[in-house]
Amino acid sequence: MATVIEKDDVPRDYYKATMEKGSLVMEPRCACGNPLNDDYFCDKCNKKCHCRHIICDSETTLELVKKYIRKSPQFSAFTVKLADSI
């Protein structure tokens, strides 16, 4: 489980990004690491989550996500990191 910490040491919600059969799959996760449903509500923390960070499992996934961030307005507000660099 990856924990994402912002500069002010506050954990934040994120997407876990992987490649499956050549397609990008992004699974929303609470800052506590709990997987989220479609409503982005964490049953463990009892809060609504807002994912704006993407954690990639590989360099291939990272490069694809960076491409989306550069080219798509829907991704422009996201930040991205490789899981090993956390």
C-alpha positions in Angstrom: 0.0 0.0 0.0 1.4 3.4 -1.0 0.8 6.4 1.2 1.0 9.7 -0.6 2.2 12.6 1.6 2.0 16.2 0.5 4.7 18.8 1.3 2.9 19.7 4.5 3.0 16.0 5.6 -0.7 15.5 5.1 -1.6 12.2 3.4 -3.7 12.6 0.2 -6.1 10.6 -1.9 -4.7 9.1 -5.2 -5.3 6.9 -8.2 -3.3 3.6 -8.5 -2.5 3.4 -12.2 -1.7 0.1 -14.0 -1.7 -1.2 -17.5 -4.1 -4.2 -18.2 -4.1 -5.7 -21.7 -2.7 -2.5 -23.2 -5.3 -0.2 -21.4 -4.8 2.3 -18.6 -6.6 1.3 -15.4 -6.9 3.8 -12.6 -8.2 2.7 -9.2 -9.2 5.4 -6.8 -7.7 5.1 -3.3 -8.2 7.0 -0.1 -5.1 8.5 1.6 -5.4 5.6 4.1 -4.9 3.2 1.2 -8.5 1.9 1.2 -9.9 1.3 -2.3 -12.8 3.5 -3.2 -16.1 2.8 -4.9 -17.6 4.9 -7.7 -18.9 7.5 -5.1 -15.3 8.1 -3.8 -16.5 7.6 -0.2 -14.1 5.9 2.2 -15.9 3.6 4.6 -12.8 3.3 6.7 -12.2 7.0 7.2 -15.9 8.0 6.8 -15.1 10.8 4.3 -15.5 11.8 0.7 -12.2 11.6 -1.2 -10.8 13.8 -3.9 -8.1 12.1 -6.0 -5.8 14.5 -7.8 -2.6 12.5 -7.7 -1.7 9.4 -9.7 0.7 6.7 -8.6 2.0 4.5 -11.5 3.2 0.9 -11.1 5.8 1.1 -14.0 7.7 3.4 -16.3 5.4 2.5 -19.1 2.3 3.5 -17.2 4.1 6.7 -16.0 4.9 7.7 -19.6 1.3 7.1 -20.7 -0.1 9.1 -17.8 2.3 12.0 -18.5 1.2 12.0 -22.1 -2.5 12.3 -21.0 -1.6 15.1 -18.6 0.1 17.0 -21.4 -2.6 16.5 -24.0 -5.9 16.2 -22.2 -7.6 19.0 -20.3 -9.3 16.4 -18.2 -5.9 15.3 -16.8 -4.2 18.7 -16.5 -5.0 19.1 -12.8 -3.3 15.8 -11.9 0.2 15.2 -10.6 1.9 11.9 -11.2 4.7 9.7 -9.6 6.2 6.3 -10.1 5.3 4.0 -7.1 9.0 3.3 -6.4 9.8 7.0 -6.0 7.4 7.7 -3.1 
